[in-house]
Amino acid sequence: MVKVKICGITSLNDALACVKYGADAIGFILYNKSPRYITPEKIAHIIKRLPPFIQTVGVFVNVEPDIIKGILRDTGLNIAQLHGDETPDICELFPRVIKAFRVRDIADIEDISKYRASAFLLDTYSVNAYGGTGKKFDWDIVEEAKGFGNVIVAGGLTPENVSDVIFQVNPYGVDVSTGVEESPGVKDHGRIKEFIEQVKTKYKGSRGIHPLAGV
């Protein structure tokens, strides 16, 4: 079953909605130039009120490893997502890490084999942002990346198209932020529910059985 991460959470209310509708992981942006930025103190407040078995991910951009480790410890975050220009050596410092690659074309993942990570997240490249663009990249690139480990697809996903990416490339996971928002950092609970249903209910089984087959 494809895993679902809802990212850019900024409130307890939105976090609990993700849990209610079956998200596997919740992401918090610790990049202060993002409109979805949340402080470590607020993250800790939210995590203390979450039920068990929910994975929590802190998204960092070019932050010193010791600072990341301190934030993980102080907030209770489970996993570091490195979304900047971090080297393979930095990834090795964390027991559980998601390394993001910002994709324009196949050349942007040419160094993926140098990294050891729990998963690789492919997101759409932008000169103006490190994520949250709401734009898709060429999903055919996912197939190449899958040869090196678990791949999470982000960038431009919505309740309307997430079943398409699963049918096309069957990734380990999908990650959404903009596609389930009312405004930056404020989630639409109905769209969260619909997104997760598209992944976990309407799409059953493995690649090759499109949810609209026979319709």
C-alpha positions as CSV (number, residue, x, y, z in Angstrom):
1,M,0.0,0.0,0.0
2,V,1.3,3.4,-0.9
3,K,2.1,5.6,2.1
4,V,0.7,9.1,2.5
5,K,2.5,12.1,4.0
6,I,0.6,15.4,4.5
7,C,3.1,18.2,4.8
8,G,3.1,21.8,5.8
9,I,1.1,21.3,9.0
10,T,0.9,24.4,11.2
11,S,-1.9,23.6,13.6
12,L,-3.1,20.9,15.9
13,N,-6.5,20.9,14.3
14,D,-5.0,20.1,10.9
15,A,-2.7,17.5,12.3
16,L,-5.6,15.7,14.0
17,A,-7.5,15.8,10.7
18,C,-4.6,14.0,9.0
19,V,-4.7,11.3,11.7
20,K,-8.4,11.0,11.5
21,Y,-8.4,10.3,7.8
22,G,-5.5,7.9,7.8
23,A,-2.3,9.7,7.0
24,D,0.8,7.6,7.6
25,A,3.0,10.7,8.3
26,I,2.7,14.4,9.0
27,G,5.3,16.9,7.9
28,F,6.4,20.2,9.6
29,I,8.4,22.8,7.7
30,L,11.4,24.2,9.7
31,Y,12.5,26.6,6.9
32,N,11.7,30.1,7.9
33,K,11.3,31.4,4.4
34,S,8.4,29.1,3.8
35,P,4.8,30.3,4.2
36,R,4.2,27.0,6.1
37,Y,7.0,27.6,8.6
38,I,6.3,26.4,12.1
39,T,8.5,26.9,15.2
40,P,10.0,23.9,17.1
41,E,8.0,24.9,20.1
42,K,4.7,24.6,18.3
43,I,5.7,21.3,16.7
44,A,6.5,19.9,20.2
45,H,3.0,21.1,21.4
46,I,1.3,19.3,18.5
47,I,3.3,16.1,18.7
48,K,2.5,15.7,22.4
49,R,-1.2,15.6,21.5
50,L,-0.9,13.1,18.7
51,P,-1.9,9.4,19.1
52,P,0.8,6.7,18.8
53,F,2.0,5.1,15.6
54,I,1.9,8.4,13.5
55,Q,5.2,9.3,12.0
56,T,6.3,12.9,12.2
57,V,8.8,14.5,9.8
58,G,10.8,17.7,10.2
59,V,11.7,19.3,6.9
60,F,15.0,21.2,7.0
61,V,16.9,23.2,4.3
62,N,20.7,23.5,4.7
63,V,20.7,23.4,8.5
64,E,23.7,22.4,10.5
65,P,23.4,18.7,11.6
66,D,23.8,19.4,15.3
67,I,20.9,21.9,15.1
68,I,18.8,19.4,13.4
69,K,19.6,16.7,16.0
70,G,18.7,19.1,18.8
71,I,15.3,20.0,17.2
72,L,14.5,16.3,16.6
73,R,15.3,15.6,20.3
74,D,13.4,18.6,21.7
75,T,10.3,18.2,19.5
76,G,9.9,14.5,19.4
77,L,10.1,14.4,15.6
78,N,10.8,10.9,14.2
79,I,12.5,11.6,10.9
80,A,14.6,14.4,9.3
81,Q,13.8,15.3,5.7
82,L,16.7,17.1,4.2
83,H,15.4,19.3,1.4
84,G,18.4,21.5,0.5
85,D,21.9,20.9,-0.8
86,E,22.9,18.4,1.9
87,T,25.8,16.0,1.1
88,P,25.8,12.2,1.4
89,D,28.0,12.6,4.5
90,I,25.4,14.7,6.2
91,C,22.7,12.1,5.5
92,E,24.9,9.5,7.1
93,L,24.6,11.3,10.4
94,F,20.9,10.5,10.9
95,P,19.5,7.0,11.5
96,R,16.3,7.8,9.6
97,V,16.4,10.4,6.9
98,I,14.5,11.4,3.8
99,K,16.7,13.1,1.2
100,A,14.9,15.3,-1.2
101,F,15.9,16.0,-4.8
102,R,14.4,18.9,-6.7
103,V,13.8,17.7,-10.2
104,R,13.8,19.5,-13.6
105,D,15.1,16.5,-15.6
106,I,16.9,13.2,-15.2
107,A,20.2,15.0,-14.6
108,D,18.9,16.2,-11.2
109,I,19.1,12.7,-9.8
110,E,22.4,11.7,-11.2
111,D,24.0,11.7,-7.8
112,I,21.3,9.7,-6.0
113,S,23.4,6.6,-5.8
114,K,25.9,8.4,-3.6
115,Y,23.3,8.8,-0.8
116,R,22.1,6.4,1.8
117,A,18.6,7.3,3.0
118,S,15.4,5.7,4.3
119,A,13.7,7.2,1.3
120,F,14.2,9.7,-1.5
121,L,11.7,12.4,-2.1
122,L,11.4,13.8,-5.6
123,D,9.9,17.3,-5.8
124,T,9.5,19.9,-8.5
125,Y,12.4,22.2,-9.0
126,S,11.8,25.9,-8.6
127,V,14.3,28.8,-8.5
128,N,12.1,30.6,-6.0
129,A,11.3,27.9,-3.5
130,Y,12.6,24.6,-1.9
131,G,9.1,23.0,-2.2
132,G,5.4,23.7,-2.0
133,T,5.3,24.9,-5.6
134,G,2.1,23.0,-6.5
135,K,3.7,22.0,-9.8
136,K,4.4,18.5,-11.2
137,F,7.6,17.2,-12.7
138,D,8.1,14.3,-15.2
139,W,7.0,11.2,-13.3
140,D,8.9,9.0,-15.7
141,I,12.0,10.1,-13.7
142,V,10.6,8.2,-10.7
143,E,11.3,4.8,-12.4
144,E,15.0,5.6,-12.6
145,A,15.1,6.7,-8.9
146,K,13.3,3.6,-7.7
147,G,16.4,1.6,-8.5
148,F,18.2,3.2,-5.5
149,G,15.6,2.9,-2.8
150,N,12.2,3.9,-1.6
151,V,10.8,6.9,-3.6
152,I,8.2,9.4,-2.4
153,V,6.6,11.6,-5.0
154,A,5.8,15.2,-4.2
155,G,5.1,18.3,-6.3
156,G,1.7,19.2,-7.8
157,L,-0.2,16.3,-6.3
158,T,-4.0,16.7,-5.7
159,P,-6.9,14.5,-4.9
160,E,-7.7,14.6,-8.6
161,N,-4.3,13.3,-9.9
162,V,-2.8,11.2,-7.1
163,S,-4.2,8.0,-8.5
164,D,-2.6,8.7,-11.8
165,V,0.9,8.8,-10.3
166,I,0.3,5.6,-8.4
167,F,-0.9,3.9,-11.6
168,Q,2.0,5.2,-13.6
169,V,5.0,4.6,-11.2
170,N,3.7,2.9,-8.0
171,P,6.0,4.9,-5.6
172,Y,6.7,4.0,-2.0
173,G,4.8,7.1,-0.9
174,V,3.2,10.3,-1.9
175,D,3.5,13.7,-0.3
176,V,1.1,16.6,-0.5
177,S,0.9,20.1,0.8
178,T,-0.5,22.7,-1.6
179,G,-2.9,20.3,-3.1
180,V,-5.0,20.0,0.1
181,E,-4.9,23.6,1.3
182,E,-7.3,26.5,1.7
183,S,-4.3,28.8,1.8
184,P,-0.6,28.4,2.6
185,G,-0.4,26.5,5.9
186,V,-4.1,26.1,6.3
187,K,-5.5,22.7,5.3
188,D,-8.8,21.9,3.7
189,H,-10.0,18.8,5.7
190,G,-12.3,17.7,3.0
191,R,-9.4,17.6,0.5
192,I,-7.2,15.8,3.0
193,K,-9.9,13.1,3.3
194,E,-10.4,12.8,-0.4
195,F,-6.6,12.6,-1.1
196,I,-6.1,9.8,1.4
197,E,-9.1,8.0,0.1
198,Q,-7.8,8.1,-3.4
199,V,-4.6,6.4,-2.3
200,K,-5.9,4.0,0.3
201,T,-9.5,3.2,-0.7
202,K,-10.1,3.7,-4.4
203,Y,-6.7,2.5,-5.5
204,K,-6.4,-1.1,-4.3
205,G,-3.7,-3.5,-5.2
206,S,-0.6,-2.9,-7.2
207,R,0.4,-1.0,-10.3
208,G,-1.6,-2.0,-13.4
209,I,-5.1,-1.7,-12.0
210,H,-6.2,1.9,-12.5
211,P,-9.0,3.0,-10.2
212,L,-11.1,4.1,-13.2
213,A,-10.6,0.9,-15.1
214,G,-13.9,-0.3,-16.5
215,V,-15.7,2.9,-15.8
